């Protein structure tokens, strides 16, 4: 049996391990906006009625992301699990350190997995499908649109697929490939959990050409996104002022977090929603923070230098708590 895939947000596990009450923790183990969208009250019918695919959510998502077509799904996780079985079986390239669900999902569907060299100018002829997060989670690495479109052209010419996970792309929409998804063989995944701070909704979108959308729609079936979630997402998409202000705030807060870690001597890479540092002392650093009730995400894959991902604090008291902990630990 394969070992379980680890994710951030496992705060109850941390509370049990360190014997610190759940409510006393500062959870920085995810890349979720701590200032989530203030969802308006849910209409009673959203609870009573079955969700309806023709309620305008798909069209609102396509408009929001600048894509020709959008399919609502129960978080991008649902698409990650279903897509590999819909693609021609072949060789899938995945970065050695990225979101942990991709490689197992493709392996379960019978694909061979190889390591993606994101720095390579071109792709090996033996690769059929490439899965890349942009920006990458957790390394914050970004790939240029031109690079991704060149990869897509090579893959599409041999019947392959480029899947781009843009879960952390909302703060910089200009870098997105959403407006290119009329091209067959290009699939973009978007999530409302990170930027909008609504991870509990389990809502996301697949942006792709009609054949891929229809195949995935048939595989997932009806009612993929609940009525209350659809109401919340439509409201969030319509609130342009909140999105504008939030992009500016996250840019400031992301830079503040990166500077806080850099001031303690860490080599930091960051997105506006999290900071990441590779250091041999990452396990000890996570443990020391955890003993102070601050939970972060450790990456300690075999053969790789350990690393730590730190999410954004929310309130000023949380920022002060993290700063104090780092001073105590790092001197």
One Martini backbone bead per residue (centre of mass of N, CA, C, O) as a GRO file, in nm:
protein
  331
    1UNK     BB    1   0.097   0.036   0.022
    2UNK     BB    2   0.068   0.355  -0.007
    3UNK     BB    3   0.143   0.634   0.122
    4UNK     BB    4   0.018   0.898   0.244
    5UNK     BB    5  -0.079   1.209   0.154
    6UNK     BB    6   0.049   1.512   0.232
    7UNK     BB    7  -0.082   1.799   0.406
    8UNK     BB    8  -0.196   2.074   0.491
    9UNK     BB    9  -0.409   2.146   0.779
   10UNK     BB   10  -0.314   1.928   1.016
   11UNK     BB   11  -0.392   2.039   1.317
   12UNK     BB   12  -0.492   1.800   1.492
   13UNK     BB   13  -0.236   1.641   1.477
   14UNK     BB   14  -0.059   1.854   1.615
   15UNK     BB   15  -0.219   1.875   1.880
   16UNK     BB   16  -0.162   1.584   1.965
   17UNK     BB   17   0.150   1.573   1.947
   18UNK     BB   18   0.187   1.857   2.141
   19UNK     BB   19  -0.036   1.916   2.351
   20UNK     BB   20  -0.215   2.147   2.207
   21UNK     BB   21  -0.466   2.328   2.180
   22UNK     BB   22  -0.634   2.397   1.900
   23UNK     BB   23  -0.702   2.713   1.968
   24UNK     BB   24  -0.373   2.783   2.011
   25UNK     BB   25  -0.319   2.799   1.714
   26UNK     BB   26  -0.101   2.879   1.434
   27UNK     BB   27  -0.192   2.844   1.096
   28UNK     BB   28   0.086   2.801   0.839
   29UNK     BB   29   0.037   2.527   0.641
   30UNK     BB   30  -0.086   2.715   0.426
   31UNK     BB   31  -0.201   2.911   0.118
   32UNK     BB   32  -0.426   3.077   0.269
   33UNK     BB   33  -0.622   3.333   0.294
   34UNK     BB   34  -0.688   3.494   0.603
   35UNK     BB   35  -0.880   3.705   0.424
   36UNK     BB   36  -1.162   3.618   0.347
   37UNK     BB   37  -1.439   3.612   0.187
   38UNK     BB   38  -1.750   3.775   0.252
   39UNK     BB   39  -2.009   3.590   0.263
   40UNK     BB   40  -2.314   3.599   0.192
   41UNK     BB   41  -2.605   3.507   0.252
   42UNK     BB   42  -2.778   3.215   0.217
   43UNK     BB   43  -3.012   3.103   0.037
   44UNK     BB   44  -3.245   2.871   0.106
   45UNK     BB   45  -3.246   2.728  -0.181
   46UNK     BB   46  -2.945   2.627  -0.167
   47UNK     BB   47  -3.032   2.395   0.038
   48UNK     BB   48  -3.297   2.261  -0.104
   49UNK     BB   49  -3.170   2.253  -0.382
   50UNK     BB   50  -3.046   2.147  -0.653
   51UNK     BB   51  -2.804   2.190  -0.845
   52UNK     BB   52  -2.746   2.409  -1.135
   53UNK     BB   53  -2.574   2.427  -1.437
   54UNK     BB   54  -2.765   2.690  -1.545
   55UNK     BB   55  -2.681   2.943  -1.327
   56UNK     BB   56  -2.389   3.088  -1.438
   57UNK     BB   57  -2.112   2.992  -1.322
   58UNK     BB   58  -1.947   2.914  -1.571
   59UNK     BB   59  -1.964   3.197  -1.703
   60UNK     BB   60  -1.837   3.354  -1.467
   61UNK     BB   61  -1.565   3.205  -1.476
   62UNK     BB   62  -1.482   3.268  -1.764
   63UNK     BB   63  -1.480   3.573  -1.719
   64UNK     BB   64  -1.285   3.590  -1.478
   65UNK     BB   65  -1.043   3.421  -1.637
   66UNK     BB   66  -1.052   3.450  -1.956
   67UNK     BB   67  -1.227   3.210  -2.076
   68UNK     BB   68  -1.410   3.017  -2.293
   69UNK     BB   69  -1.419   2.772  -2.070
   70UNK     BB   70  -1.604   2.625  -1.783
   71UNK     BB   71  -1.568   2.381  -1.510
   72UNK     BB   72  -1.722   2.283  -1.240
   73UNK     BB   73  -1.565   2.176  -0.931
   74UNK     BB   74  -1.455   1.993  -0.638
   75UNK     BB   75  -1.213   2.107  -0.685
   76UNK     BB   76  -0.912   2.036  -0.830
   77UNK     BB   77  -0.894   1.752  -0.711
   78UNK     BB   78  -1.109   1.616  -0.890
   79UNK     BB   79  -0.948   1.652  -1.155
   80UNK     BB   80  -0.685   1.510  -1.080
   81UNK     BB   81  -0.824   1.227  -1.047
   82UNK     BB   82  -0.973   1.212  -1.345
   83UNK     BB   83  -0.784   1.290  -1.590
   84UNK     BB   84  -0.579   1.053  -1.642
   85UNK     BB   85  -0.807   0.850  -1.758
   86UNK     BB   86  -0.863   1.052  -2.021
   87UNK     BB   87  -0.580   0.994  -2.113
   88UNK     BB   88  -0.336   0.896  -2.288
   89UNK     BB   89  -0.131   0.654  -2.238
   90UNK     BB   90   0.189   0.735  -2.071
   91UNK     BB   91   0.416   0.996  -2.016
   92UNK     BB   92   0.467   1.169  -1.706
   93UNK     BB   93   0.561   1.497  -1.605
   94UNK     BB   94   0.704   1.577  -1.279
   95UNK     BB   95   0.791   1.746  -1.032
   96UNK     BB   96   0.973   1.669  -0.749
   97UNK     BB   97   0.845   1.950  -0.618
   98UNK     BB   98   0.504   1.929  -0.551
   99UNK     BB   99   0.204   1.853  -0.575
  100UNK     BB  100   0.124   1.526  -0.445
  101UNK     BB  101  -0.120   1.416  -0.647
  102UNK     BB  102  -0.022   1.369  -0.939
  103UNK     BB  103   0.154   1.115  -0.961
  104UNK     BB  104  -0.049   0.909  -0.837
  105UNK     BB  105  -0.280   0.958  -1.041
  106UNK     BB  106  -0.120   0.869  -1.295
  107UNK     BB  107  -0.035   0.590  -1.194
  108UNK     BB  108  -0.321   0.470  -1.152
  109UNK     BB  109  -0.378   0.515  -1.479
  110UNK     BB  110  -0.090   0.394  -1.616
  111UNK     BB  111   0.134   0.588  -1.595
  112UNK     BB  112   0.439   0.714  -1.645
  113UNK     BB  113   0.697   0.849  -1.431
  114UNK     BB  114   0.869   1.160  -1.456
  115UNK     BB  115   1.103   1.404  -1.437
  116UNK     BB  116   1.084   1.745  -1.430
  117UNK     BB  117   1.266   1.989  -1.621
  118UNK     BB  118   1.211   2.325  -1.591
  119UNK     BB  119   1.496   2.427  -1.727
  120UNK     BB  120   1.430   2.321  -1.987
  121UNK     BB  121   1.384   2.410  -2.313
  122UNK     BB  122   1.286   2.114  -2.358
  123UNK     BB  123   1.128   1.814  -2.443
  124UNK     BB  124   1.107   1.502  -2.442
  125UNK     BB  125   0.986   1.271  -2.669
  126UNK     BB  126   0.874   1.069  -2.432
  127UNK     BB  127   0.672   1.288  -2.358
  128UNK     BB  128   0.313   1.336  -2.316
  129UNK     BB  129   0.287   1.465  -2.020
  130UNK     BB  130   0.236   1.776  -1.838
  131UNK     BB  131   0.280   1.882  -1.492
  132UNK     BB  132   0.212   2.219  -1.369
  133UNK     BB  133   0.288   2.464  -1.138
  134UNK     BB  134   0.166   2.823  -1.163
  135UNK     BB  135   0.291   2.856  -0.924
  136UNK     BB  136   0.477   2.670  -0.726
  137UNK     BB  137   0.405   2.392  -0.499
  138UNK     BB  138   0.641   2.534  -0.281
  139UNK     BB  139   0.882   2.698  -0.454
  140UNK     BB  140   0.765   2.953  -0.638
  141UNK     BB  141   0.797   2.879  -0.917
  142UNK     BB  142   0.825   3.034  -1.245
  143UNK     BB  143   0.671   3.025  -1.564
  144UNK     BB  144   0.666   3.116  -1.872
  145UNK     BB  145   0.445   3.144  -2.118
  146UNK     BB  146   0.632   3.067  -2.354
  147UNK     BB  147   0.721   2.799  -2.239
  148UNK     BB  148   0.442   2.664  -2.213
  149UNK     BB  149   0.357   2.699  -2.512
  150UNK     BB  150   0.588   2.531  -2.624
  151UNK     BB  151   0.519   2.273  -2.481
  152UNK     BB  152   0.236   2.241  -2.592
  153UNK     BB  153   0.308   2.216  -2.891
  154UNK     BB  154   0.474   1.957  -2.862
  155UNK     BB  155   0.257   1.780  -2.731
  156UNK     BB  156   0.020   1.819  -2.938
  157UNK     BB  157   0.178   1.700  -3.188
  158UNK     BB  158   0.157   1.403  -3.005
  159UNK     BB  159  -0.116   1.396  -2.822
  160UNK     BB  160  -0.077   1.574  -2.579
  161UNK     BB  161  -0.049   1.727  -2.239
  162UNK     BB  162  -0.112   2.036  -2.064
  163UNK     BB  163  -0.098   2.093  -1.712
  164UNK     BB  164  -0.216   2.384  -1.526
  165UNK     BB  165  -0.164   2.495  -1.202
  166UNK     BB  166  -0.343   2.803  -1.072
  167UNK     BB  167  -0.394   2.837  -0.753
  168UNK     BB  168  -0.161   3.099  -0.729
  169UNK     BB  169  -0.252   3.323  -0.976
  170UNK     BB  170  -0.448   3.567  -0.886
  171UNK     BB  171  -0.239   3.804  -0.831
  172UNK     BB  172  -0.133   3.727  -1.150
  173UNK     BB  173  -0.319   3.717  -1.428
  174UNK     BB  174  -0.110   3.764  -1.667
  175UNK     BB  175   0.024   3.462  -1.629
  176UNK     BB  176  -0.204   3.325  -1.750
  177UNK     BB  177  -0.363   3.053  -1.963
  178UNK     BB  178  -0.673   3.089  -1.992
  179UNK     BB  179  -0.682   3.237  -2.286
  180UNK     BB  180  -0.562   2.944  -2.423
  181UNK     BB  181  -0.798   2.702  -2.380
  182UNK     BB  182  -0.884   2.639  -2.685
  183UNK     BB  183  -0.656   2.451  -2.684
  184UNK     BB  184  -0.569   2.153  -2.749
  185UNK     BB  185  -0.394   2.015  -2.472
  186UNK     BB  186  -0.509   2.240  -2.267
  187UNK     BB  187  -0.501   2.262  -1.903
  188UNK     BB  188  -0.670   2.455  -1.651
  189UNK     BB  189  -0.641   2.514  -1.300
  190UNK     BB  190  -0.878   2.638  -1.059
  191UNK     BB  191  -0.908   2.823  -0.743
  192UNK     BB  192  -1.089   2.955  -0.446
  193UNK     BB  193  -0.922   2.885  -0.182
  194UNK     BB  194  -0.682   3.087  -0.174
  195UNK     BB  195  -0.747   3.387  -0.250
  196UNK     BB  196  -1.049   3.374  -0.117
  197UNK     BB  197  -1.051   3.186   0.141
  198UNK     BB  198  -1.241   2.900   0.036
  199UNK     BB  199  -1.164   2.590   0.095
  200UNK     BB  200  -1.437   2.468   0.219
  201UNK     BB  201  -1.605   2.456  -0.053
  202UNK     BB  202  -1.494   2.295  -0.288
  203UNK     BB  203  -1.392   2.492  -0.544
  204UNK     BB  204  -1.357   2.477  -0.906
  205UNK     BB  205  -1.172   2.491  -1.232
  206UNK     BB  206  -1.196   2.397  -1.575
  207UNK     BB  207  -0.981   2.489  -1.846
  208UNK     BB  208  -1.101   2.413  -2.178
  209UNK     BB  209  -1.177   2.239  -2.429
  210UNK     BB  210  -1.461   2.080  -2.513
  211UNK     BB  211  -1.366   1.780  -2.506
  212UNK     BB  212  -1.249   1.788  -2.215
  213UNK     BB  213  -1.498   1.893  -2.067
  214UNK     BB  214  -1.697   1.667  -2.150
  215UNK     BB  215  -1.537   1.428  -2.036
  216UNK     BB  216  -1.533   1.532  -1.742
  217UNK     BB  217  -1.833   1.563  -1.700
  218UNK     BB  218  -1.898   1.260  -1.741
  219UNK     BB  219  -1.711   1.152  -1.510
  220UNK     BB  220  -1.840   1.329  -1.263
  221UNK     BB  221  -2.114   1.441  -1.305
  222UNK     BB  222  -2.343   1.551  -1.100
  223UNK     BB  223  -2.316   1.789  -0.856
  224UNK     BB  224  -2.013   1.907  -0.792
  225UNK     BB  225  -2.149   2.175  -0.676
  226UNK     BB  226  -2.287   2.334  -0.440
  227UNK     BB  227  -2.514   2.569  -0.375
  228UNK     BB  228  -2.361   2.742  -0.161
  229UNK     BB  229  -2.097   2.754  -0.325
  230UNK     BB  230  -2.210   2.897  -0.574
  231UNK     BB  231  -2.296   3.151  -0.430
  232UNK     BB  232  -2.015   3.236  -0.324
  233UNK     BB  233  -1.862   3.250  -0.597
  234UNK     BB  234  -2.037   3.454  -0.743
  235UNK     BB  235  -1.988   3.682  -0.541
  236UNK     BB  236  -1.677   3.691  -0.565
  237UNK     BB  237  -1.663   3.750  -0.874
  238UNK     BB  238  -1.835   4.029  -0.850
  239UNK     BB  239  -1.604   4.149  -0.648
  240UNK     BB  240  -1.381   4.365  -0.762
  241UNK     BB  241  -1.285   4.535  -0.521
  242UNK     BB  242  -1.187   4.303  -0.345
  243UNK     BB  243  -0.978   4.194  -0.542
  244UNK     BB  244  -0.803   4.446  -0.563
  245UNK     BB  245  -0.736   4.476  -0.258
  246UNK     BB  246  -0.621   4.188  -0.219
  247UNK     BB  247  -0.382   4.200  -0.406
  248UNK     BB  248  -0.239   4.428  -0.255
  249UNK     BB  249  -0.223   4.290   0.022
  250UNK     BB  250  -0.068   4.031  -0.064
  251UNK     BB  251   0.181   4.167  -0.165
  252UNK     BB  252   0.261   4.289   0.107
  253UNK     BB  253   0.252   4.029   0.285
  254UNK     BB  254   0.449   3.856   0.122
  255UNK     BB  255   0.691   4.049   0.158
  256UNK     BB  256   0.690   4.044   0.468
  257UNK     BB  257   0.745   3.743   0.507
  258UNK     BB  258   1.007   3.723   0.350
  259UNK     BB  259   1.160   3.931   0.527
  260UNK     BB  260   1.133   3.788   0.800
  261UNK     BB  261   1.304   3.539   0.710
  262UNK     BB  262   1.556   3.682   0.594
  263UNK     BB  263   1.636   3.822   0.869
  264UNK     BB  264   1.705   3.508   0.974
  265UNK     BB  265   1.880   3.378   0.713
  266UNK     BB  266   1.689   3.299   0.488
  267UNK     BB  267   1.625   3.139   0.189
  268UNK     BB  268   1.381   3.298  -0.017
  269UNK     BB  269   1.068   3.199  -0.150
  270UNK     BB  270   0.778   3.365  -0.312
  271UNK     BB  271   0.449   3.436  -0.264
  272UNK     BB  272   0.166   3.610  -0.161
  273UNK     BB  273   0.084   3.323   0.020
  274UNK     BB  274   0.396   3.227   0.048
  275UNK     BB  275   0.684   3.075   0.201
  276UNK     BB  276   1.017   2.941   0.106
  277UNK     BB  277   1.262   2.708   0.256
  278UNK     BB  278   1.589   2.574   0.222
  279UNK     BB  279   1.689   2.346   0.491
  280UNK     BB  280   1.842   2.123   0.700
  281UNK     BB  281   1.663   2.256   0.956
  282UNK     BB  282   1.356   2.217   0.906
  283UNK     BB  283   1.263   2.011   1.123
  284UNK     BB  284   1.354   2.185   1.368
  285UNK     BB  285   1.188   2.435   1.297
  286UNK     BB  286   0.910   2.310   1.305
  287UNK     BB  287   0.929   2.208   1.597
  288UNK     BB  288   0.982   2.481   1.738
  289UNK     BB  289   0.719   2.612   1.643
  290UNK     BB  290   0.523   2.398   1.754
  291UNK     BB  291   0.601   2.447   2.060
  292UNK     BB  292   0.453   2.747   1.995
  293UNK     BB  293   0.188   2.698   1.812
  294UNK     BB  294   0.325   2.668   1.512
  295UNK     BB  295   0.214   2.578   1.190
  296UNK     BB  296   0.383   2.397   0.937
  297UNK     BB  297   0.543   2.291   0.627
  298UNK     BB  298   0.697   1.988   0.558
  299UNK     BB  299   0.977   1.892   0.341
  300UNK     BB  300   1.111   1.531   0.326
  301UNK     BB  301   1.242   1.406   0.080
  302UNK     BB  302   1.415   1.180  -0.059
  303UNK     BB  303   1.721   1.329  -0.163
  304UNK     BB  304   1.634   1.603  -0.020
  305UNK     BB  305   1.628   1.901   0.092
  306UNK     BB  306   1.482   2.038   0.328
  307UNK     BB  307   1.161   2.211   0.383
  308UNK     BB  308   0.968   2.526   0.426
  309UNK     BB  309   0.629   2.630   0.470
  310UNK     BB  310   0.480   2.965   0.493
  311UNK     BB  311   0.217   3.129   0.587
  312UNK     BB  312  -0.008   3.372   0.644
  313UNK     BB  313  -0.075   3.591   0.853
  314UNK     BB  314  -0.322   3.794   0.988
  315UNK     BB  315  -0.301   3.925   1.243
  316UNK     BB  316  -0.086   4.118   1.421
  317UNK     BB  317  -0.049   3.907   1.647
  318UNK     BB  318   0.058   3.686   1.452
  319UNK     BB  319   0.308   3.832   1.356
  320UNK     BB  320   0.434   3.866   1.636
  321UNK     BB  321   0.450   3.567   1.708
  322UNK     BB  322   0.639   3.485   1.477
  323UNK     BB  323   0.870   3.681   1.532
  324UNK     BB  324   0.934   3.582   1.818
  325UNK     BB  325   0.994   3.287   1.748
  326UNK     BB  326   1.232   3.345   1.557
  327UNK     BB  327   1.408   3.485   1.763
  328UNK     BB  328   1.428   3.247   1.964
  329UNK     BB  329   1.543   3.037   1.756
  330UNK     BB  330   1.769   3.224   1.583
  331UNK     BB  331   1.871   3.503   1.735
   0.00000   0.00000   0.00000
